[in-house]
Amino acid sequence: MSDCPSIRSQFSEYLDGAVSGTAMHAIASHLEGCQECTTEFAEWRALQRVLTSIGPAKPPADLGLRLRVAISQEKARTTRRRIDSWQMYWENTLSPVLVRGAAGLATAMVLLGVMALMIGTVAAPPPVAATEAMPDSTTTPQFLYTVGGTDARGSFSQPVLVEVAISSTGRVYDYRIVSGPTTKEVREALDNMLLMSHFTPAQFYGVPVPGRAILSFSGASVRG
């Protein structure tokens, strides 16, 4: 078909949920009638599923402790550099002046007291609790609402359990019927509803990432 190259060029954005609702509908409609594009899209989707199954790398369990120790050590080094700078300033500037007169002795004692206070109060790094654990900052997609699409709940004579793939922008780009009827009418109803559905995307340490969710449809309710 003449529009196949245009459709295929959008497969990546379609899988990421980065195309408009109109474009999603156009691509889905094209795939229903073009076997070659459907075959190629299946390869794209299989690759995406493999990458999704790998998942993001988990940080080491002791990452928080190691970061705190590194910060403490850097603070200690910074304090030591400041003390060395004060010592150089003392040796090259203040010490020769204070030695010239007896009146300088009191000032020298004050400065020595200040330096001792600095060493005793800020040189030592703060203690780090070895039992502190990293918080769980991973969340799963959550269903928000459906806009514009026809309410398809009446099309389901039996409960339908669906696994949906949610992009990092909170849009559905793929789904799989886990249990329930798989008739053409049910799939058309799911296409219409899921195309216009919005989700809170999964997050990994505050960063939106693709994820999956299980939805349960019936003639009376939709549960995420």
PEFEN-V497582 format. One record per residue. OMEGA is omega in radians with two decimals (* if undefined). NEAR is the number of other C-alpha atoms within 10 Angstrom. D_CENTER is the distance of its C-alpha to the mean C-alpha in whole Angstrom. Layout:
# PEFEN-V497582
OMEGA | NEAR | D_CENTER
OMEGA | NEAR | D_CENTER
This chain:
# PEFEN-V497582
-3.02 | 9 | 39
-3.11 | 6 | 39
3.14 | 8 | 36
-3.14 | 14 | 34
3.14 | 10 | 33
3.13 | 10 | 31
-3.09 | 18 | 29
3.14 | 16 | 28
-3.12 | 10 | 27
-3.08 | 16 | 24
-3.10 | 19 | 23
3.13 | 15 | 20
3.13 | 13 | 19
3.12 | 24 | 20
3.13 | 22 | 18
-3.09 | 22 | 15
-3.04 | 23 | 16
3.09 | 18 | 17
-3.11 | 18 | 21
3.12 | 12 | 23
3.11 | 14 | 24
-3.14 | 10 | 28
3.10 | 14 | 26
-3.13 | 22 | 25
-3.13 | 16 | 28
3.14 | 12 | 30
3.14 | 20 | 28
3.13 | 16 | 28
3.14 | 11 | 32
-3.10 | 17 | 33
3.13 | 19 | 31
-3.06 | 10 | 34
-3.10 | 11 | 37
-3.08 | 12 | 36
-3.11 | 11 | 36
3.12 | 11 | 35
3.12 | 20 | 32
3.13 | 16 | 31
3.14 | 11 | 32
3.13 | 13 | 29
3.11 | 19 | 27
3.10 | 11 | 27
3.08 | 12 | 26
-3.08 | 14 | 23
3.11 | 16 | 22
3.10 | 11 | 23
-3.14 | 12 | 21
3.14 | 14 | 18
3.11 | 12 | 18
3.13 | 10 | 19
3.14 | 11 | 16
-3.12 | 15 | 14
3.11 | 10 | 16
3.08 | 8 | 15
3.12 | 11 | 11
3.12 | 10 | 9
3.13 | 7 | 11
3.10 | 7 | 12
3.09 | 9 | 13
-3.11 | 10 | 16
-3.11 | 11 | 18
-3.10 | 13 | 19
-3.12 | 12 | 17
3.13 | 16 | 17
-3.12 | 18 | 21
3.10 | 14 | 21
-3.13 | 11 | 19
3.09 | 15 | 22
3.13 | 18 | 25
3.12 | 12 | 24
3.13 | 14 | 24
3.13 | 17 | 27
3.12 | 16 | 29
3.08 | 13 | 28
3.13 | 17 | 29
3.11 | 17 | 32
3.12 | 15 | 33
3.12 | 13 | 33
3.13 | 18 | 35
3.12 | 16 | 38
3.12 | 12 | 38
3.13 | 14 | 39
3.10 | 17 | 41
3.12 | 12 | 43
3.08 | 11 | 43
-3.13 | 13 | 45
3.12 | 15 | 47
3.11 | 13 | 48
3.13 | 12 | 48
-3.06 | 17 | 51
-3.05 | 11 | 53
-3.03 | 11 | 53
-3.00 | 11 | 54
-3.05 | 16 | 54
3.13 | 16 | 56
-3.12 | 12 | 59
-3.08 | 13 | 60
-3.12 | 16 | 60
-3.05 | 12 | 62
-3.09 | 10 | 65
-3.13 | 9 | 66
-3.13 | 9 | 66
3.14 | 10 | 64
-3.11 | 15 | 61
-3.14 | 13 | 61
3.12 | 11 | 59
3.12 | 13 | 57
3.12 | 17 | 56
3.12 | 11 | 56
-3.13 | 11 | 53
3.09 | 13 | 51
3.11 | 13 | 51
3.12 | 12 | 50
3.13 | 12 | 47
3.11 | 14 | 46
3.11 | 12 | 46
3.10 | 12 | 44
-3.10 | 14 | 41
-3.08 | 14 | 42
-3.01 | 10 | 42
-3.04 | 9 | 39
-3.09 | 13 | 36
-3.10 | 18 | 37
3.12 | 15 | 35
3.12 | 16 | 32
3.14 | 14 | 30
3.13 | 9 | 30
-3.14 | 12 | 27
-3.09 | 10 | 27
-3.09 | 11 | 26
-3.13 | 8 | 25
-3.10 | 10 | 22
3.11 | 12 | 19
3.12 | 13 | 15
3.10 | 9 | 14
-3.07 | 8 | 12
3.14 | 10 | 9
3.13 | 13 | 8
3.12 | 16 | 9
3.12 | 16 | 11
3.11 | 24 | 12
3.12 | 19 | 15
3.12 | 19 | 18
-3.08 | 11 | 19
3.07 | 11 | 22
-3.09 | 16 | 24
2.95 | 12 | 26
-3.07 | 10 | 29
3.13 | 14 | 29
3.09 | 11 | 32
-3.01 | 14 | 32
-3.05 | 19 | 32
-3.13 | 18 | 33
-3.13 | 13 | 36
-3.06 | 16 | 36
3.10 | 18 | 35
3.08 | 13 | 38
3.08 | 13 | 36
3.13 | 17 | 33
3.11 | 20 | 30
-3.01 | 18 | 27
2.98 | 19 | 24
-3.10 | 16 | 21
3.06 | 21 | 19
-3.06 | 24 | 16
3.11 | 29 | 14
3.12 | 25 | 12
3.07 | 21 | 9
3.08 | 17 | 12
3.13 | 25 | 13
3.13 | 28 | 16
3.07 | 26 | 18
3.10 | 20 | 19
3.06 | 19 | 20
3.13 | 17 | 22
3.11 | 13 | 24
-3.12 | 17 | 27
3.10 | 15 | 27
-3.10 | 13 | 30
-3.12 | 17 | 33
-3.13 | 16 | 35
-3.12 | 12 | 34
3.12 | 8 | 36
-3.14 | 9 | 36
3.13 | 13 | 36
-3.13 | 19 | 33
3.11 | 15 | 31
3.12 | 13 | 32
3.11 | 19 | 31
3.10 | 21 | 28
-3.09 | 18 | 27
-3.09 | 18 | 29
-3.05 | 18 | 27
3.13 | 21 | 23
-3.08 | 23 | 24
-3.11 | 18 | 24
3.11 | 17 | 21
-3.13 | 18 | 18
2.87 | 20 | 15
-3.05 | 19 | 12
3.03 | 24 | 9
3.14 | 24 | 7
3.06 | 17 | 4
-3.07 | 17 | 3
3.05 | 12 | 5
-3.10 | 10 | 4
3.10 | 11 | 2
3.14 | 19 | 4
3.05 | 23 | 5
3.14 | 23 | 9
-3.13 | 22 | 11
3.13 | 19 | 14
3.10 | 18 | 16
3.10 | 18 | 20
3.11 | 17 | 22
-3.12 | 16 | 26
3.01 | 22 | 28
3.13 | 18 | 32
-3.06 | 15 | 35
-3.04 | 9 | 34
3.04 | 10 | 30
-3.11 | 13 | 27
3.13 | 10 | 25
* | 13 | 21
